[in-house]
């Protein structure tokens, strides 16, 4: 439900703090946005994993499919390899998802 506080408008919804969208130098030409995930690493720091997603699909993806980030990142990487195109993701391919860090950290 939207609320107003003074002249500012707020939408009362949950926000997943671990996932966000970004753009890179290829985004405009490819019509993509980077779906990004923050995860903890063993030394206590953080790393951002990402892969491109089509602009016309990214909003629905953020609402429904973030739980499948690792699977979708690998699908993206495999598709790019088959097509002979460069992989523009940053996701450690071939690593079991449960070894990638704390999935519940936020």
TORNU-549738 format. One record per atom (N, C-alpha, C, O, CB): residue number from 1; residue in one letter; atom name; x, y, z. Coordinates in Angstrom, 1 decimal, always signed. Each point is the difference from the previous one (the first is absolute). Glycine has a CB too. Layout:
BEGIN
NODE  seq  type  atom       u       v       w
NODE  NUM     A    CA       X       Y       Z
...
END
This chain:
BEGIN
NODE  seq  type  atom       u       v       w
NODE    1     X     N    +0.8    -1.2    +0.0
NODE    1     X    CA    -0.8    +1.2    +0.0
NODE    1     X     C    +0.9    +1.2    +0.0
NODE    1     X     O    +0.9    +0.2    +0.9
NODE    1     X    CB    -2.8    -1.4    +0.3
NODE    2     X     N    +1.7    +2.2    -2.1
NODE    2     X    CA    +0.8    +1.2    -0.1
NODE    2     X     C    -0.3    +0.9    +1.2
NODE    2     X     O    -1.2    +0.1    +0.4
NODE    2     X    CB    +1.4    -0.3    -2.9
NODE    3     X     N    +0.8    +0.9    +3.0
NODE    3     X    CA    -0.2    +1.0    +1.0
NODE    3     X     C    +0.8    +1.2    -0.3
NODE    3     X     O    +0.9    +0.0    -0.9
NODE    3     X    CB    -1.2    -1.8    +2.6
NODE    4     X     N    -0.1    +2.9    -1.1
NODE    4     X    CA    +0.6    +1.3    -0.3
NODE    4     X     C    +0.5    +0.6    +1.3
NODE    4     X     O    -0.6    -0.2    +1.1
NODE    4     X    CB    -0.9    +0.6    -3.1
NODE    5     X     N    +2.7    +0.1    +2.0
NODE    5     X    CA    +0.5    +0.7    +1.1
NODE    5     X     C    +0.5    +1.4    -0.4
NODE    5     X     O    +1.1    +0.1    -0.7
NODE    5     X    CB    -0.4    -2.3    +1.8
NODE    6     X     N    -1.4    +3.2    -0.8
NODE    6     X    CA    +0.3    +1.3    -0.6
NODE    6     X     C    -0.2    +0.0    -1.5
NODE    6     X     O    -1.1    -0.4    -0.5
NODE    6     X    CB    +2.7    +0.8    +2.4
NODE    7     X     N    -0.6    -0.1    -2.6
NODE    7     X    CA    -0.1    +0.0    -1.5
NODE    7     X     C    +0.6    -1.3    -0.6
NODE    7     X     O    +0.0    -0.1    -1.2
NODE    7     X    CB    +0.1    +2.6    +1.2
NODE    8     X     N    +0.3    -3.4    +0.8
NODE    8     X    CA    +0.7    -1.2    -0.5
NODE    8     X     C    -1.0    -1.2    +0.0
NODE    8     X     O    -0.9    -0.1    +0.9
NODE    8     X    CB    +3.1    +0.9    +0.0
NODE    9     X     N    -2.1    -1.6    -1.9
NODE    9     X    CA    -0.9    -1.2    -0.2
NODE    9     X     C    +0.9    -1.2    +0.3
NODE    9     X     O    +1.1    -0.1    -0.4
NODE    9     X    CB    -2.5    +1.3    -1.4
NODE   10     X     N    +0.8    -2.1    +2.6
NODE   10     X    CA    +0.6    -1.3    +0.3
NODE   10     X     C    -0.9    -1.1    -0.3
NODE   10     X     O    -1.2    +0.1    +0.1
NODE   10     X    CB    +2.5    +1.0    +1.7
NODE   11     X     N    -0.7    -2.2    -2.3
NODE   11     X    CA    -0.8    -1.2    -0.3
NODE   11     X     C    +0.3    -1.0    +1.0
NODE   11     X     O    +1.2    -0.4    +0.2
NODE   11     X    CB    -1.3    +0.9    -2.7
NODE   12     X     N    -0.8    -1.0    +3.3
NODE   12     X    CA    +0.2    -0.9    +1.1
NODE   12     X     C    +0.1    -1.5    -0.5
NODE   12     X     O    -1.0    -0.7    +0.0
NODE   12     X    CB    -0.2    +2.3    +1.5
NODE   13     X     N    +2.4    -1.9    -1.9
NODE   13     X    CA    +0.2    -1.4    -0.5
NODE   13     X     C    +1.4    -0.5    +0.6
NODE   13     X     O    +0.8    +0.8    +0.4
NODE   13     X    CB    -2.1    -0.4    -2.5
NODE   14     X     N    +1.4    -1.7    +2.1
NODE   14     X    CA    +1.3    -0.5    +0.5
NODE   14     X     C    +1.0    +0.2    -1.1
NODE   14     X     O    -0.3    +0.0    -1.2
NODE   14     X    CB    -0.8    -1.8    +2.6
NODE   15     X     N    +2.4    +2.0    -1.0
NODE   15     X    CA    +1.1    +0.1    -1.0
NODE   15     X     C    +1.0    -1.0    +0.4
NODE   15     X     O    +0.4    -0.1    +1.1
NODE   15     X    CB    -0.8    +2.6    -1.4
NODE   16     X     N    +0.8    -3.3    -0.7
NODE   16     X    CA    +1.1    -0.9    +0.2
NODE   16     X     C    +1.3    +0.7    -0.1
NODE   16     X     O    +0.4    +0.4    -1.1
NODE   16     X    CB    -1.8    -2.3    +0.2
NODE   17     X     N    +2.1    +2.0    +2.0
NODE   17     X    CA    +1.3    +0.8    +0.0
NODE   17     X     C    +1.1    -0.7    -0.7
NODE   17     X     O    +1.1    +0.6    -0.2
NODE   17     X    CB    -1.9    +0.5    +2.3
NODE   18     X     N    +0.7    -2.3    -2.3
NODE   18     X    CA    +1.1    -0.8    -0.6
NODE   18     X     C    +0.1    +0.1    -1.5
NODE   18     X     O    +1.0    -0.3    -0.6
NODE   18     X    CB    -1.1    -1.2    +2.5
NODE   19     X     N    -1.0    +1.9    -2.6
NODE   19     X    CA    +0.0    +0.1    -1.4
NODE   19     X     C    -0.3    +1.4    -0.5
NODE   19     X     O    -0.8    +0.7    +0.6
NODE   19     X    CB    +0.0    -3.1    -0.7
NODE   20     X     N    +1.5    +2.8    -1.0
NODE   20     X    CA    -0.3    +1.3    -0.5
NODE   20     X     C    +0.4    +0.0    -1.5
NODE   20     X     O    +0.5    -1.0    -0.5
NODE   20     X    CB    -0.1    +2.1    +2.7
NODE   21     X     N    -0.8    +0.0    -2.9
NODE   21     X    CA    +0.3    +0.1    -1.4
NODE   21     X     C    +1.0    +1.1    -0.2
NODE   21     X     O    +0.1    +0.9    +0.7
NODE   21     X    CB    -2.4    -1.7    -1.3
NODE   22     X     N    +3.1    +0.6    -0.5
NODE   22     X    CA    +1.0    +1.0    -0.3
NODE   22     X     C    +0.2    +0.0    -1.6
NODE   22     X     O    -0.5    -0.9    -0.6
NODE   22     X    CB    +1.7    +0.6    +2.9
NODE   23     X     N    -0.5    +1.2    -2.8
NODE   23     X    CA    +0.2    +0.1    -1.4
NODE   23     X     C    +1.5    +0.1    -0.2
NODE   23     X     O    +0.8    +0.5    +0.8
NODE   23     X    CB    -3.0    +0.6    -1.3
NODE   24     X     N    +2.7    -1.6    -0.7
NODE   24     X    CA    +1.4    +0.1    -0.3
NODE   24     X     C    +0.1    +0.6    -1.4
NODE   24     X     O    -1.0    +0.4    -0.6
NODE   24     X    CB    +1.6    -2.4    +2.1
NODE   25     X     N    +0.6    +2.0    -2.1
NODE   25     X    CA    +0.2    +0.6    -1.3
NODE   25     X     C    -0.8    -0.7    -1.1
NODE   25     X     O    -0.1    +0.6    -1.1
NODE   25     X    CB    +2.3    +0.3    +1.9
NODE   26     X     N    -2.6    -2.1    -0.6
NODE   26     X    CA    -0.6    -0.8    -1.1
NODE   26     X     C    -1.6    +0.1    +0.2
NODE   26     X     O    -0.7    -0.4    -1.0
NODE   26     X    CB    +2.7    -1.1    +0.9
NODE   27     X     N    -2.5    +2.0    +1.2
NODE   27     X    CA    -1.4    +0.0    +0.2
NODE   27     X     C    -0.9    +0.6    -1.0
NODE   27     X     O    -1.0    -0.5    -0.4
NODE   27     X    CB    +1.6    +0.5    +2.8
NODE   28     X     N    -0.2    +1.2    -2.8
NODE   28     X    CA    -0.8    +0.7    -1.0
NODE   28     X     C    -0.1    -0.7    -1.3
NODE   28     X     O    -1.0    -0.2    -0.6
NODE   28     X    CB    +1.6    +2.4    +1.7
NODE   29     X     N    +0.6    -2.6    -1.7
NODE   29     X    CA    +0.0    -0.6    -1.3
NODE   29     X     C    -0.6    -1.4    +0.1
NODE   29     X     O    -0.7    -0.4    -1.0
NODE   29     X    CB    +2.8    +1.6    +0.5
NODE   30     X     N    -2.0    -1.9    +1.5
NODE   30     X    CA    -0.5    -1.4    +0.1
NODE   30     X     C    -1.4    +0.0    +0.6
NODE   30     X     O    -0.7    -1.1    +0.0
NODE   30     X    CB    +3.0    +0.2    +0.3
NODE   31     X     N    -2.8    +2.0    +0.2
NODE   31     X    CA    -1.3    +0.1    +0.6
NODE   31     X     C    -0.1    -1.0    +1.2
NODE   31     X     O    -0.9    -0.8    +0.1
NODE   31     X    CB    -0.2    +1.6    -2.2
NODE   32     X     N    +2.2    -0.7    +3.0
NODE   32     X    CA    +0.0    -0.9    +1.1
NODE   32     X     C    +0.3    +0.9    +1.3
NODE   32     X     O    +0.5    +1.1    -0.1
NODE   32     X    CB    +0.3    -3.0    -1.3
NODE   33     X     N    -1.1    +1.3    +2.5
NODE   33     X    CA    +0.4    +0.5    +1.3
NODE   33     X     C    +0.7    -1.1    +0.8
NODE   33     X     O    -0.3    -1.2    -0.3
NODE   33     X    CB    -1.6    +2.9    +0.3
NODE   34     X     N    +2.8    -1.4    +0.9
NODE   34     X    CA    +0.7    -1.0    +0.8
NODE   34     X     C    -0.9    -0.3    +1.2
NODE   34     X     O    -0.3    +0.9    +0.8
NODE   34     X    CB    +2.6    -0.1    -1.6
NODE   35     X     N    -2.6    -2.1    +1.0
NODE   35     X    CA    -0.6    -0.5    +1.2
NODE   35     X     C    +1.1    -0.3    +0.9
NODE   35     X     O    +0.9    -0.8    -0.3
NODE   35     X    CB    -3.0    -0.1    -0.9
NODE   36     X     N    +2.2    +1.6    +2.4
NODE   36     X    CA    +1.1    -0.2    +0.9
NODE   36     X     C    -0.4    -0.6    +1.3
NODE   36     X     O    -1.1    +0.2    +0.5
NODE   36     X    CB    +2.1    +1.8    -1.6
NODE   37     X     N    -0.1    -2.7    +1.7
NODE   37     X    CA    -0.2    -0.6    +1.3
NODE   37     X     C    +1.2    +0.2    +0.9
NODE   37     X     O    +1.1    -0.1    -0.5
NODE   37     X    CB    -2.6    -1.6    -0.5
NODE   38     X     N    +1.3    +2.1    +2.2
NODE   38     X    CA    +1.1    +0.2    +1.0
NODE   38     X     C    +0.1    -1.3    +0.8
NODE   38     X     O    -1.0    -0.5    +0.5
NODE   38     X    CB    +0.6    +3.1    -0.4
NODE   39     X     N    +1.6    -3.1    +0.1
NODE   39     X    CA    +0.2    -1.1    +0.8
NODE   39     X     C    +1.2    +0.1    +0.8
NODE   39     X     O    +1.0    +0.6    -0.4
NODE   39     X    CB    -2.2    -2.0    -1.2
NODE   40     X     N    +1.2    +0.8    +2.8
NODE   40     X    CA    +1.2    +0.0    +0.9
NODE   40     X     C    +1.0    -1.0    -0.5
NODE   40     X     O    -0.4    -1.1    -0.6
NODE   40     X    CB    -1.0    +1.8    +2.6
NODE   41     X     N    +2.6    -0.4    -1.8
NODE   41     X    CA    +1.1    -1.0    -0.3
NODE   41     X     C    +0.7    -0.4    +1.3
NODE   41     X     O    -0.2    +0.6    +1.1
NODE   41     X    CB    +0.5    +0.4    -3.4
NODE   42     X     N    +0.5    -2.0    +2.2
NODE   42     X    CA    +0.5    -0.6    +1.2
NODE   42     X     C    +0.9    +0.9    +0.9
NODE   42     X     O    +0.0    -0.2    +1.2
NODE   42     X    CB    +0.0    -1.9    -2.4
NODE   43     X     N    +0.6    +3.1    +0.6
NODE   43     X    CA    +0.9    +0.9    +0.8
NODE   43     X     C    -0.8    +1.1    +0.7
NODE   43     X     O    +0.5    +0.9    +0.6
NODE   43     X    CB    +1.3    -1.4    -2.1
NODE   44     X     N    -3.2    +0.4    +1.4
NODE   44     X    CA    -0.8    +1.0    +0.6
NODE   44     X     C    -0.4    +1.2    -0.8
NODE   44     X     O    -0.9    +0.8    +0.3
NODE   44     X    CB    +1.9    -1.5    +1.8
NODE   45     X     N    -0.4    +0.8    -3.3
NODE   45     X    CA    -0.4    +1.0    -1.0
NODE   45     X     C    -1.2    -0.3    -0.8
NODE   45     X     O    -0.7    -1.0    +0.3
NODE   45     X    CB    +3.1    +1.6    -0.4
NODE   46     X     N    -2.6    +0.2    -0.9
NODE   46     X    CA    -1.2    -0.2    -0.8
NODE   46     X     C    +0.5    +0.0    -1.5
NODE   46     X     O    +1.0    +0.6    -0.3
NODE   46     X    CB    -2.6    +0.4    +2.0
NODE   47     X     N    +0.8    -1.6    -2.6
NODE   47     X    CA    +0.3    +0.0    -1.4
NODE   47     X     C    -1.4    +0.1    -0.7
NODE   47     X     O    -1.0    -0.4    +0.5
NODE   47     X    CB    +3.1    -1.0    -0.3
NODE   48     X     N    -2.1    +2.0    -1.4
NODE   48     X    CA    -1.2    +0.2    -0.7
NODE   48     X     C    +0.1    -0.9    -1.3
NODE   48     X     O    +0.9    +0.1    -0.8
NODE   48     X    CB    -1.2    +2.3    +1.6
NODE   49     X     N    -0.7    -3.3    -0.9
NODE   49     X    CA    -0.1    -0.9    -1.2
NODE   49     X     C    -1.0    +0.7    -0.9
NODE   49     X     O    -1.0    +0.6    +0.5
NODE   49     X    CB    +1.6    -2.8    +0.8
NODE   50     X     N    -0.5    +2.1    -2.6
NODE   50     X    CA    -1.0    +0.6    -0.9
NODE   50     X     C    +0.0    -0.7    -1.3
NODE   50     X     O    +0.9    -0.7    -0.4
NODE   50     X    CB    -0.6    +2.8    +1.5
NODE   51     X     N    -1.4    -2.0    -1.8
NODE   51     X    CA    -0.1    -0.4    -1.4
NODE   51     X     C    -1.1    +0.9    -0.7
NODE   51     X     O    -0.9    +0.4    +0.7
NODE   51     X    CB    +1.7    -2.8    -0.1
NODE   52     X     N    -0.7    +2.6    -1.9
NODE   52     X    CA    -0.9    +0.8    -0.7
NODE   52     X     C    -1.4    -0.7    -0.2
NODE   52     X     O    -0.1    -1.2    -0.2
NODE   52     X    CB    +2.0    +2.3    -1.0
NODE   53     X     N    -2.9    -0.3    +1.2
NODE   53     X    CA    -1.4    -0.5    -0.2
NODE   53     X     C    -0.7    +1.0    -0.9
NODE   53     X     O    +0.3    +1.2    +0.1
NODE   53     X    CB    -0.4    -2.4    +2.2
NODE   54     X     N    -0.7    +0.7    -3.3
NODE   54     X    CA    -0.7    +0.9    -0.9
NODE   54     X     C    -0.8    +1.0    +0.7
NODE   54     X     O    -0.7    -0.3    +1.0
NODE   54     X    CB    +0.7    -1.5    -2.7
NODE   55     X     N    +0.0    +3.1    +1.3
NODE   55     X    CA    -0.8    +1.1    +0.7
NODE   55     X     C    -1.4    -0.4    +0.0
NODE   55     X     O    -0.7    +0.3    +1.1
NODE   55     X    CB    +2.4    +1.4    -1.9
NODE   56     X     N    -2.3    -2.3    -0.2
NODE   56     X    CA    -1.4    -0.2    +0.0
NODE   56     X     C    -0.4    -1.2    +0.9
NODE   56     X     O    -1.2    -0.2    +0.2
NODE   56     X    CB    +1.1    +1.1    -2.5
NODE   57     X     N    +1.0    -1.6    +2.9
NODE   57     X    CA    -0.2    -1.1    +0.9
NODE   57     X     C    +0.4    +0.3    +1.4
NODE   57     X     O    -0.4    -0.8    +0.9
NODE   57     X    CB    +0.6    -0.7    -2.8
NODE   58     X     N    +0.6    +2.5    +2.1
NODE   58     X    CA    +0.6    +0.2    +1.3
NODE   58     X     C    -0.9    +0.3    +1.2
NODE   58     X     O    +0.2    -0.4    +1.1
NODE   58     X    CB    +1.8    +1.2    -2.4
NODE   59     X     N    -3.1    +0.0    +1.0
NODE   59     X    CA    -0.9    +0.3    +1.1
NODE   59     X     C    -0.7    -1.2    +0.6
NODE   59     X     O    +0.0    -0.2    +1.2
NODE   59     X    CB    -0.3    +2.4    -2.2
NODE   60     X     N    -0.2    -3.1    +0.1
NODE   60     X    CA    -0.7    -1.2    +0.4
NODE   60     X     C    +1.0    -0.9    +0.7
NODE   60     X     O    -0.3    -0.7    +1.0
NODE   60     X    CB    -1.4    +0.9    -2.8
NODE   61     X     N    +3.0    -0.2    +1.3
NODE   61     X    CA    +1.0    -0.9    +0.6
NODE   61     X     C    +0.3    +0.4    +1.4
NODE   61     X     O    +0.1    -0.8    +0.9
NODE   61     X    CB    +0.9    +0.5    -3.1
NODE   62     X     N    -0.9    +1.6    +2.5
NODE   62     X    CA    +0.2    +0.5    +1.3
NODE   62     X     C    -1.1    -0.4    +1.0
NODE   62     X     O    +0.3    -0.1    +1.2
NODE   62     X    CB    +1.1    +2.0    -2.2
NODE   63     X     N    -2.6    -1.9    +0.5
NODE   63     X    CA    -1.1    -0.4    +0.9
NODE   63     X     C    -0.1    -1.5    +0.2
NODE   63     X     O    -0.4    -0.4    +1.1
NODE   63     X    CB    -0.8    +2.4    -2.0
NODE   64     X     N    +1.6    -2.8    +0.0
NODE   64     X    CA    -0.3    -1.4    +0.1
NODE   64     X     C    +1.2    -1.0    +0.0
NODE   64     X     O    -0.1    -1.0    +0.7
NODE   64     X    CB    -1.9    +1.6    -1.9
NODE   65     X     N    +3.1    -0.2    +0.5
NODE   65     X    CA    +1.0    -1.1    -0.2
NODE   65     X     C    +1.4    +0.2    +0.7
NODE   65     X     O    +0.9    -0.7    -0.3
NODE   65     X    CB    -2.0    +0.5    -1.9
NODE   66     X     N    +1.2    +1.2    +3.1
NODE   66     X    CA    +1.2    +0.2    +0.6
NODE   66     X     C    +0.5    -1.2    +0.8
NODE   66     X     O    +1.2    -0.2    +0.2
NODE   66     X    CB    -1.8    +2.6    +0.0
NODE   67     X     N    -0.3    -3.2    +0.3
NODE   67     X    CA    +0.4    -1.2    +0.7
NODE   67     X     C    +0.8    -1.0    -0.8
NODE   67     X     O    +0.7    -0.8    +0.5
NODE   67     X    CB    -2.8    +1.1    +0.9
NODE   68     X     N    +2.0    -0.1    -2.7
NODE   68     X    CA    +0.7    -0.9    -1.0
NODE   68     X     C    +1.2    +0.7    -0.6
NODE   68     X     O    +0.4    -0.3    -1.1
NODE   68     X    CB    -2.5    -0.9    +0.7
NODE   69     X     N    +2.7    +2.1    +1.1
NODE   69     X    CA    +1.1    +0.8    -0.5
NODE   69     X     C    +1.1    -0.8    -0.6
NODE   69     X     O    +0.4    +0.1    -1.2
NODE   69     X    CB    -0.9    +1.7    +2.8
NODE   70     X     N    +1.0    -2.8    -0.8
NODE   70     X    CA    +1.1    -0.8    -0.5
NODE   70     X     C    -0.3    -0.8    -1.2
NODE   70     X     O    +0.7    -0.1    -1.0
NODE   70     X    CB    +0.0    -0.1    +3.3
NODE   71     X     N    -1.9    -0.4    -2.3
NODE   71     X    CA    -0.5    -0.8    -1.2
NODE   71     X     C    -0.1    +0.8    -1.2
NODE   71     X     O    +0.5    -0.3    -1.1
NODE   71     X    CB    -1.7    -1.2    +2.7
NODE   72     X     N    +0.6    +2.7    -1.5
NODE   72     X    CA    -0.2    +0.9    -1.1
NODE   72     X     C    +1.4    +0.6    -0.5
NODE   72     X     O    +0.1    +0.1    -1.2
NODE   72     X    CB    -2.4    +0.5    +2.1
NODE   73     X     N    +3.2    -0.4    +0.0
NODE   73     X    CA    +1.3    +0.5    -0.4
NODE   73     X     C    +0.7    -1.1    -0.9
NODE   73     X     O    +0.7    +0.3    -1.0
NODE   73     X    CB    -0.5    +1.2    +3.1
NODE   74     X     N    -0.3    -2.7    -1.6
NODE   74     X    CA    +0.7    -1.1    -0.8
NODE   74     X     C    -0.7    -0.2    -1.3
NODE   74     X     O    +0.7    -0.3    -1.0
NODE   74     X    CB    -0.1    -0.8    +3.1
NODE   75     X     N    -1.9    +1.2    -2.2
NODE   75     X    CA    -0.7    -0.1    -1.3
NODE   75     X     C    +0.4    +1.1    -0.9
NODE   75     X     O    +0.3    -0.3    -1.2
NODE   75     X    CB    -2.3    -0.7    +2.3
NODE   76     X     N    +2.2    +2.2    -0.6
NODE   76     X    CA    +0.5    +1.1    -0.8
NODE   76     X     C    +1.4    -0.3    -0.6
NODE   76     X     O    +0.3    +0.1    -1.1
NODE   76     X    CB    -1.6    +1.5    +2.5
NODE   77     X     N    +2.2    -2.1    -0.5
NODE   77     X    CA    +1.4    -0.3    -0.4
NODE   77     X     C    +0.0    -1.1    -1.0
NODE   77     X     O    +0.7    +0.1    -1.0
NODE   77     X    CB    +0.1    +0.6    +3.2
NODE   78     X     N    -1.6    -1.7    -2.1
NODE   78     X    CA    +0.0    -1.2    -0.9
NODE   78     X     C    -0.6    +0.5    -1.4
NODE   78     X     O    +0.6    -0.4    -1.0
NODE   78     X    CB    -0.9    -1.2    +2.9
NODE   79     X     N    -0.7    +2.5    -1.9
NODE   79     X    CA    -0.6    +0.5    -1.2
NODE   79     X     C    +1.1    +0.8    -0.8
NODE   79     X     O    +0.1    -0.1    -1.2
NODE   79     X    CB    -2.4    +0.1    +2.3
NODE   80     X     N    +3.0    +0.9    -0.3
NODE   80     X    CA    +1.0    +0.8    -0.7
NODE   80     X     C    +1.1    -0.8    -0.6
NODE   80     X     O    +0.5    +0.2    -1.1
NODE   80     X    CB    -1.0    +1.6    +2.7
NODE   81     X     N    +0.9    -2.9    -0.9
NODE   81     X    CA    +1.1    -0.9    -0.5
NODE   81     X     C    -0.5    -0.7    -1.3
NODE   81     X     O    +0.8    +0.0    -1.0
NODE   81     X    CB    +0.0    -0.3    +3.3
NODE   82     X     N    -2.0    -0.2    -2.3
NODE   82     X    CA    -0.6    -0.6    -1.2
NODE   82     X     C    +0.0    +0.9    -1.2
NODE   82     X     O    +0.2    -0.4    -1.1
NODE   82     X    CB    -1.5    -1.1    +2.6
NODE   83     X     N    +0.9    +2.8    -1.2
NODE   83     X    CA    -0.1    +1.0    -1.1
NODE   83     X     C    +1.3    +0.5    -0.4
NODE   83     X     O    +0.1    +0.8    -1.0
NODE   83     X    CB    -2.3    -0.2    +1.9
NODE   84     X     N    +3.3    -0.9    -0.2
NODE   84     X    CA    +1.3    +0.5    -0.3
NODE   84     X     C    +0.2    +1.5    +0.3
NODE   84     X     O    +0.8    +0.7    -0.6
NODE   84     X    CB    -0.7    -2.4    -1.1
NODE   85     X     N    -0.9    +2.2    +2.7
NODE   85     X    CA    +0.0    +1.4    +0.4
NODE   85     X     C    +0.7    +0.1    +1.3
NODE   85     X     O    +0.1    -0.9    +0.8
NODE   85     X    CB    -2.2    +1.4    -2.0
NODE   86     X     N    +2.6    +0.7    +1.5
NODE   86     X    CA    +0.8    +0.2    +1.3
NODE   86     X     C    -1.0    -0.1    +1.2
NODE   86     X     O    -1.1    +0.5    -0.1
NODE   86     X    CB    +2.8    +1.0    -1.1
NODE   87     X     N    -1.2    -2.0    +2.3
NODE   87     X    CA    -0.7    -0.1    +1.2
NODE   87     X     C    +0.2    +1.3    +0.8
NODE   87     X     O    +1.1    +0.3    +0.4
NODE   87     X    CB    -0.8    -2.9    -0.3
NODE   88     X     N    -1.4    +3.3    +0.1
NODE   88     X    CA    +0.1    +1.3    +0.7
NODE   88     X     C    -0.4    -0.1    +1.4
NODE   88     X     O    -0.4    +1.0    +0.7
NODE   88     X    CB    +0.0    +0.1    -2.8
NODE   89     X     N    +0.4    -2.3    +2.7
NODE   89     X    CA    -0.4    -0.2    +1.4
NODE   89     X     C    +1.2    -0.1    +0.9
NODE   89     X     O    +1.1    -0.1    -0.5
NODE   89     X    CB    -3.2    -1.1    -0.3
NODE   90     X     N    +1.8    +1.3    +2.1
NODE   90     X    CA    +1.0    -0.3    +1.0
NODE   90     X     C    -0.7    -0.9    +0.9
NODE   90     X     O    -0.6    +0.4    +1.0
NODE   90     X    CB    +1.8    +1.9    -1.2
NODE   91     X     N    -1.0    -3.6    +0.0
NODE   91     X    CA    -0.6    -1.0    +0.8
NODE   91     X     C    +1.0    -1.2    -0.1
NODE   91     X     O    +0.3    -0.4    -1.1
NODE   91     X    CB    -2.7    +1.2    +0.7
NODE   92     X     N    +2.8    -1.4    +1.5
NODE   92     X    CA    +1.0    -1.1    -0.1
NODE   92     X     C    -0.7    -1.3    -0.5
NODE   92     X     O    -0.5    -0.8    +0.8
NODE   92     X    CB    +1.7    +1.8    +1.1
NODE   93     X     N    -1.1    -1.2    -3.2
NODE   93     X    CA    -0.6    -1.1    -0.7
NODE   93     X     C    +0.6    -1.3    +0.6
NODE   93     X     O    +1.2    -0.1    +0.2
NODE   93     X    CB    -1.6    +1.4    -2.3
NODE   94     X     N    -0.5    -2.3    +2.2
NODE   94     X    CA    +0.4    -1.4    +0.4
NODE   94     X     C    +0.2    -0.1    +1.5
NODE   94     X     O    +0.4    -1.1    +0.4
NODE   94     X    CB    +0.7    +0.9    -2.6
NODE   95     X     N    -1.3    +1.2    +3.0
NODE   95     X    CA    +0.1    -0.1    +1.4
NODE   95     X     C    -1.4    -0.4    +0.6
NODE   95     X     O    -1.0    +0.7    -0.3
NODE   95     X    CB    +2.9    +1.0    +0.3
NODE   96     X     N    -2.0    -2.7    +0.8
NODE   96     X    CA    -1.3    -0.3    +0.6
NODE   96     X     C    -0.5    +1.2    +0.8
NODE   96     X     O    +0.7    +0.7    +0.7
NODE   96     X    CB    -0.1    -3.1    -0.5
NODE   97     X     N    -1.9    +2.8    -0.4
NODE   97     X    CA    -0.6    +1.2    +0.5
NODE   97     X     C    +0.2    +0.0    +1.6
NODE   97     X     O    +0.1    +1.1    +0.5
NODE   97     X    CB    -1.7    -1.0    -2.5
NODE   98     X     N    +1.5    -1.2    +2.6
NODE   98     X    CA    +0.1    +0.0    +1.5
NODE   98     X     C    +1.4    +0.4    +0.5
NODE   98     X     O    +0.2    +0.3    +1.2
NODE   98     X    CB    -2.0    -2.0    -1.1
NODE   99     X     N    +2.8    +1.6    -1.0
NODE   99     X    CA    +1.3    +0.4    +0.4
NODE   99     X     C    +0.3    +1.5    -0.3
NODE   99     X     O    +1.2    +0.4    +0.3
NODE   99     X    CB    -0.4    -2.8    -0.7
NODE  100     X     N    -1.7    +3.1    -0.2
NODE  100     X    CA    +0.2    +1.4    -0.4
NODE  100     X     C    -0.2    +1.0    +1.1
NODE  100     X     O    +0.3    +1.2    -0.2
NODE  100     X    CB    -1.0    -1.9    -2.0
NODE  101     X     N    +0.4    +0.3    +3.4
NODE  101     X    CA    -0.2    +0.9    +1.1
NODE  101     X     C    -1.3    -0.1    +0.7
NODE  101     X     O    -0.8    -0.9    -0.4
NODE  101     X    CB    +2.3    +2.4    -0.8
NODE  102     X     N    -1.8    -0.6    +2.1
NODE  102     X    CA    -1.2    +0.0    +0.8
NODE  102     X     C    -1.1    +0.6    -0.8
NODE  102     X     O    -0.1    +1.2    -0.2
NODE  102     X    CB    +1.4    -1.0    +2.3
NODE  103     X     N    -2.2    -1.0    -2.6
NODE  103     X    CA    -1.2    +0.4    -0.8
NODE  103     X     C    -1.0    +0.9    +0.8
NODE  103     X     O    -0.7    +0.7    -0.6
NODE  103     X    CB    +1.0    -2.8    -0.8
NODE  104     X     N    -0.3    +2.0    +2.7
NODE  104     X    CA    -0.9    +0.7    +0.8
NODE  104     X     C    +0.5    +1.3    +0.6
NODE  104     X     O    -0.7    +0.7    +0.7
NODE  104     X    CB    -0.3    -2.9    -0.2
NODE  105     X     N    +2.3    +2.5    -0.9
NODE  105     X    CA    +0.5    +1.3    +0.6
NODE  105     X     C    -0.6    +1.1    -0.8
NODE  105     X     O    -0.4    -0.1    -1.1
NODE  105     X    CB    +2.5    -1.0    +1.7
NODE  106     X     N    -2.3    +2.2    +0.1
NODE  106     X    CA    -0.6    +1.2    -0.7
NODE  106     X     C    +0.6    +1.2    +0.5
NODE  106     X     O    -0.4    +1.1    -0.5
NODE  106     X    CB    -1.6    -2.3    +0.3
END
